[in-house]
Amino acid sequence: VHCAAALSVCEDDSVAVPGDRALLTAWHDLGLNTVDTAL
């Protein structure tokens, strides 16, 4: 669900999420720009 929601709004913007490494990796693999705000 999270990946589908992110892809539905996928543009040139970044998605910022604190610390969910598996989700960030999946989004990155799908071509979304991500920022891990927990780092």
N, C-alpha and C positions, 0 to 999 in steps of 0.2 A: 504494500500500500504506500509506504513512504517513497519508494522508488518511482511508482506510477505518479504520485502527486508531484514529485520533483520534476519528472520529465514533462508533465503537463504545463509547467511554467518555465521550462528550460529556455533561456535566452542567453544573452551575454553576461548576465549577472552572476554573482557568486552566492553560494548557499553557505551560511555560517551555522555550525552546530557544535555544541560543546562535547567533545570526548567520545562520541559513539563511533569507534574506529571501524567496525564492520559496515555500518551504514555509510560512512564517509568513503570507504574503499569502494563499495558498490556504486555509489553516485559517481565517483571519479572514473571507475571503469566504464560507466555509461556516457562519459564525456562531459559531466557537469563540473564546473569550477567549484571547489570546496575550500573552506577554511576551518581548521579545527581550533576553535576559540579556547580550548582547554590547554593548549600548548603555550 
